[in-house]
Amino acid sequence: MRRREFITLLGGATAAWPLAARAQRPQRMQRIGMLMPTREDDAEGQRRVALLRQGLKELGWIEGRNISVDYRWVEGDAARAKANAAELVSQKPDLIIANSTLSLAAVRNETSTIPIVFLFVGDPIGQGFVSSLAQPGGNITGFTAFEFATGAKWLELIKEIVPELRRVAFIFNQVGGPYAEKFVQAIAPIASSSGIELIVRPTRDATEIDRALVAVSGDPKGGLIVSPDAFTTSNRGLIISLAARYRLPAIYAYRYFATAGGLLSYGHDISEPWRRAPAYVDKILRGASPADLPIQQPTKFELIINLKTAKALGLTIPPQLLDRADELIE
């Protein structure tokens, strides 16, 4: 090779080195904070995380490679949620995922700039989290959890199983579910027209849960409706066991209550938002603004009946209700 040709080739290769180096330079690690409403060892909480992780992986986001995720678990406790939210925000992540109203409220109080994707939040407009469903505005977007008209459906389903129903307790946590009154507004007219006494009981701890159930347990035609919120979710084992002890037919919003021994559940498919959320996380990490991503609502609802629990309570499930069920647990 001639000297001039060698120098020319060497010069071209040298000029190409920075380009090659830039092409091979690893992508910046994106940081995500995640605030979960349950305990860390909660099976349902871990299942949700697994669904999200799988969805992100399919979109090219892999923990330890191009994203890092800081998980925090609040156990349905407002003080813990506040502290964990403050810690997450102080680390300046690229995005925060807030599961439940309790988690979202805690994070929203700490930042108005870090993008937030929420899951399982009821009435985000009424609670002041977003300005509209179509155009949320600000730094928050996500996936709602339920429709308040479902409250009437809960009472109707219990009444199908217990036609002589006379009293029903509705329990909720004011901090975890400040929207509970809207469920009550849907339930109350049905209860009144059916001659059923509706007992509305806010609960803050195990003692108050027990008292609420005792209030209707003395009546053989009593029942229980459990509002979906971070507190009731975190204490579902206690609620289900007390309902069994006091022989109360109870209805819940989510499938995992029925699979854990609850009599029946009616609500949206809990896996759906966790499968859809990765797409929003992906868009935001690639530069999209939460303000421009519409709030997504549930599209699929399901009825789950635990036949083993029904038998233990001495209840016979009407054939027409069995036919409508999406899943029967035996």
QUIGIBEL-V350359 format. One record per helix or strand of 2 or more residues. SS is the DSSP state (2 for helix, 1 for strand). FROM is the first residue (numbers start at 1). TO is the last residue. If there is no record, write none. Layout:
SS,FROM,TO + SS,FROM,TO
//
This chain:
2,3,24 + 1,30,36 + 2,43,58 + 1,67,73 + 2,78,90 + 1,95,99 + 2,101,108 + 1,115,121 + 1,140,144 + 2,150,161 + 1,167,172 + 2,180,193 + 1,197,202 + 2,206,217 + 1,222,226 + 2,230,234 + 2,236,245 + 1,249,252 + 2,255,259 + 1,264,268 + 2,270,285 + 2,290,292 + 1,301,306 + 2,307,312 + 2,319,324 + 1,327,329
//
